[in-house]
Amino acid sequence: MRKTVMTMATLTATGLLLTACGGGADVQNAAQQSPLPSSSSVQPTTTSSSTTQPTTQPSSTQPKPSEKPKPEPKPEPKPTGEAPCTNIAAKACIDLSANKSWLLEGGKVVYGPVPITHGRKGYRTPPGSFRVFHKNRNHKSSIFNNAPMPNSVFFNGGIAFHQGSLRQTSHGCIHLSMAASQKYYSYLGYGDVVQVVP
């Protein structure tokens, strides 16, 4: 008798629980009368314990765990278009009106264009073709208060390519970004032609 009372109490509690969750008798009847779920639905599987756990196929739209994207290194400027220089021997081309420069090989762009700044009023960078005659990775200006001029490549007297501000004009030199100045320093050699166009 005691077992019967316990069983009835369990069944009553289960019925109340189903009713409380919105299922009621309809859920019980549907569970007894419906066919087994199709293969695209949830399939029960057994584990080493006596309980069963449903497994589902992972959805392709489920969000992936959040991962911090790794910052990508800045790519080098890819050669684009043509430089305005006409000297086929030029290894570097400077366009003063466009504030751009390129590195060349046989008249073809191999690096750039890169942004530059050049000589301000009273210190204009002169146009023409010149040759690299001096390089100094850690040059300091002997004229302008020992101002640092990293990666200097001199091609016209005191005028050089070097790392400098891309917002302020210079005293005649061609300012490049740090990355571009390093590339120009390593690419250009003594005697290489630099052409400057207005």
N, C-alpha and C positions, 0 to 999 in steps of 0.2 A: 504494500500500500504506500509505503513511504517513497519507493522508487517511482510509482505512478504519479504521486503528487509532485515530485521533483521534475519529472518529464513534462508534466502539464505546465508547471511554472516556467520551465525553459521555453516551451512552445509559445506560451503567452507573452513572455518577454521578447522573443524574436518577432512575433507579430506586432507588438507595440513599437519595436525599433523600426521595422519596415514601414509602419504607418507614419512614424515620426519623420522618416526620411522621404516621405512622399510616395512610397511604393504601395503599401497595403496589400490586399488580397490579389489585386491585379498583377502585381510583380510576382507573387508566389505562383499564380496560375500560369503566367507567361513563361516562367522559368521551367515549369514542369512540362509545358506543351511545345515549346519552341525547339526547332532542330538544333543540332550542334552548330557552333559558329563556323563560317567559311574560312578558308585558308588565309584570307586577307585580314581576318579579325584577330583578336587576341587569342592565343593558344595557351592553355594551362600546361605547365611542365612540373615535374616532380623534382625535388631536391633530395639531398641525403637525409634531411629530417622528414618528419611525417606530414609537414604542411606543404601545400601547393602554392606556387607563386606564378602569376601570369607574367609572360614576357611579351614584349612588343618589338616590332621591327623599328629601328631608329628612323625617324623622319628626316628627310633631307632639309626640312625647313627649321629643324630645331636649332636654337642658338648655340654656338660653340662657346666653350669657356673663354672668358675675356682674356685676351693676350695683348700685351703692350706691343704695338708695332715698333720694330727696331728702326731707328733713324737711318735713312739711306745716305751714303756719302754723296756729296754734290758731284754730279757728273761733270767732266770736262766739256767745255763748249765744243760741239761737233762742227766740223767744217760745213759752212753753209754759203751758198751763193758764190759770187766772185768778188775778189778784192778789186778796187779801182786802179791799182798800180799797173803800169804798162811795162816796167823794166823786168824782163823775163829772168834776169839774174837775181832779183830781189828775194831775200829770205824773210823779210818783214815788210809789211805795208802799213802805213798810217794814213787814215783819212781824217784830216783836221775838222772838216765841216760836219762830218757824221759822228765824231768822237768815238771812232772804232779803230781797231787794229787787228791784223791777221799775221800768221806765220805761213810761209809759202815754200813750196818745193817745185821747181820747174814751172813756175807760174800758176800752180794749183794750190788751193787752200788746204793746209794740213791741220790748222788750229785756228779757231775763232769764227766769227768776230768776237772780240772782247771789248768791253767799254774802257775808255781812257779819258783822262783830262790832260790838257796841254797848256802851253804858255799863255799867260794873261796879258792884258794891254801893257805895253812897255817891255815885255819879255816874250814876244811871240816866237813860236817854234817855226823856223823857216822851212819852206818846201824844198824838195830836191832829192838827189840820190847821194847817199853817204855810205861809208864803210865802218864796221865795228873795229875800234882800235884799242879798247880797254874794257876789262870786266873786273868787278870787285863785289863779292857777295856781301860784305859788311861796310860799304863805303859810307863816309860821313862828309857832308859838304864843308869844304874849306872856305866857301864864300858866305854861306847862310848859317852861321852860328853852330857849326857841327851837326846840322840837321841830319838824322839818319836817312840813308838812301839804300835800303836793302835790295840786293839782287841787281845792282847797277850794271848796265850794258851801254857804254858810251859809243856814240856813232857820229857826233858833230860837236867838236870842242867840248864844252861842259854840259852838253845835252845828252841825256841818257834815258833809256827805259829803266824804271825802277818801281818798287812797291811804293804807293802813295795814295793820297785821298782821291776818291772818285767823285767828290762833291766840290772840291776847291781846285781852281786852276793853279798852275805851277809857275816857276820862273823859267820856263822853256822846256823842261823835261817832260817825258811821257809817263804819266802815272798809270800804274796797273794795279789790279787786285793782288793779294799775296800769292794766290795760286797761279795767276797769269804771269806774274813777275818771275816766279820759280821756273815756269815752263820756258819763258823767253831766255832766262839766264842759261838754262841747260841746252837749249836748242841753238842759239846763235853763237857763232865762233868768230875769232879774229879774221877780219877781211870780208865778212859777209855783208852783202848790200842791204841797206835799209832805205826804202823809198817813202818820202813824205809828200802827200798830195794835199793841196789847199782845201 
